[in-house]
Amino acid sequence: MPIVAQAILAFQTIISRSLSPLESGVVSVGVIKGGNAFNIISGEVEMSGTYRFFNAETKELIEKRIDEVLKGVTSAYGASYELKIEEIGPPTVNDPKMVELVKTIAKRMGLNAVEAKKTMGAEDFAFYLQKVPGAFIFLGTKNEAKGIVYPHHHPKFDVDEEILPLGTALEVGLAFERV
């Protein structure tokens, strides 16, 4: 457990010490499994987590630094490690031209379209964006008058369903524009 604790603390310096302050990244450990009694030192510990990024260079840097941290900490304590990285999905990065198109069509329809802040959330839509230019749209996820102000994965997250027909109209408008 002390080795895992050291590794987790060192992971927190990957972003702050290895990444340019102008770039974004996240490294988080969300699960630690080890031991089965309070008075017995566990011979094996498993941890898992996630890392997020916006570009391939940052991805490579984070993966390299995670391995270096584990190699250094386990070496210092005479332990060993096995690193398994599973890529669940790429970052969701909108095409700037498509974002402008969405804004243009929304404005034409009288919709209030604002550009959302970047988020490190993972989204399957990212796979489409690797193939064709596009823009991921948050629809009906903020309406302060109705108390719809909480982010995704928050227990109070809600969607303003009254906006859904306008979202469909926006999608149709985008399809006609691209024909």
N, C-alpha and C positions, 0 to 999 in steps of 0.2 A: 504493500500500500504506500509506503513512503516513496518508492520509486515512481509510482503512478502520480502521486501528488507533485513530485518534482517535475515530471514530464508535463503535466497539465499547466503548471505555473510557467514553464518555459514556452509552451505553445502560445501563451498570451503575449509573449514578446515577438512572435514571428511577424505580426502585422506592424507593431510599433517600431521594431528595430530593423526589419529586413525589407519592408515595403516603403516605397516613396509615400510621403504624406499626401501627395496629390492623387494616389490610387486608393482603391477601396478593397477591403478583404475582411473576412471573419474566419476565425478558427474556434470551434466550440466542442467540448466534450460533454455529452449529454447522458451517458450511461457508464457506470463503473460496476463491474461484477467481480467479486473475489471473496474468498473466505467463507466459512460457515459457522464460526464460533468466535466470540469476542476475545477469548484468551489463547487463540492459536494463530500463529503467523501464517498467512496464506502463501502457498508456494506458487500460485498463479493468479494473475488478475487480468481481466479483459475489460477494455474500455472501447467505446465507440462514440462517434460524433460526426460533425459536419464541418466543411469549410466552403466558403462562398467567395466569388470573385467575378470580375466583369470581363477579363481578357485572358488569353492563353498564357501570356508571360507570367501573370500573377498566379495562375493555377500551377504552373511548373515550379515557381519559386516556393509556394506554400507546400507543395508535395515534397520538394527537396528538403526544405527546412524541417518539416515534420519528421522525416527519416533521420536527418542529422541530429535533431533533439533526442529522438529515441535511442539512436546509436550512442550518443554521448552519455546520456543519463544511465542507460543500462550498463555501459562499459564501466562507468565510475563505480557502480555497485556490484559488478561481477555478475550481472544478470544477462538475459537474452530477451529478444523480442521478435515478434512476427508482425509485419505491417501488411495489411490488406486494404487496398483502396478500391472502392467501387464507385464508378461514375454513374450517378443517378440521372443527371441531366445537365446540359450546358446552361450558362447564364442567359437570362431573358434580356436581350439588348435590341431595342427598337431601331428600325431604320429611320434616320432623321427625315428623309423625304416623305415617308409614309406617315410620320407623325404630323408633318405639315399638311398633308392631304386630309387626314382625319380632322384636324382643326378647321380647315377650309370648309369641308362638307358640313361639319357640325355647326359652324357659324352660319352657313347658308340656310340651315334648317332652324336657326334660332336657338340652338342648344348652347348651354354654358359649358364649353370644353376647356379644361385647364390641364396643363401637363403635370402628371403626378411626379412626386419625388422618386428618385432611384430607390430601389429596395433590393435587399439581398435574398428575397424569397425565391424559391425555385418554382418553376412553372413548366408544364409539358409543352406549352405553346412555343417554348424556346427551340424545340426540334423543328418546327415549321420555319422559324426565323433563320435557321441554318440553311434552308433550301430556297426560300423566296423572301424578298423584302416585305416587311410587315410591321404592324404596331399592335402591341397588347393594350387593350382598353379596359380600364376599370369603369364599370357601368353601374350607376346607382349605389355606389359604396360610400357616398357622403351626402348627407342632407341634415344639416344641423337643426333645422326646424322640427324634424321628426326624431331627433336623437340618434341618427345613423352617423356615428362619428368614430366607431371603434375599428381598428385594423383587422385584417384577416387573422384567423387563429386566436382571436380574443374571444373569451366566452360570451361577450355581449355583441359580437359582430352581427350585423344585419344588412339586408339589401333593400333598397327602395324599389319594390316591384312595380310601382306605377310607371317607372321610367323604361321598363322593358320593351314596350311597343316602340318607343322612340329609338331605342337601341337597335331594334330590328330595322327601322327606317334608315338609321345611319348606316347600317351594314349594306342595305340595298343601294343607298346613295353612293357608297364607296365602290360597290360592284359595278354600277353603271359608269362611274368615273373612270374605272380601270379598263373598261371594254374597248 
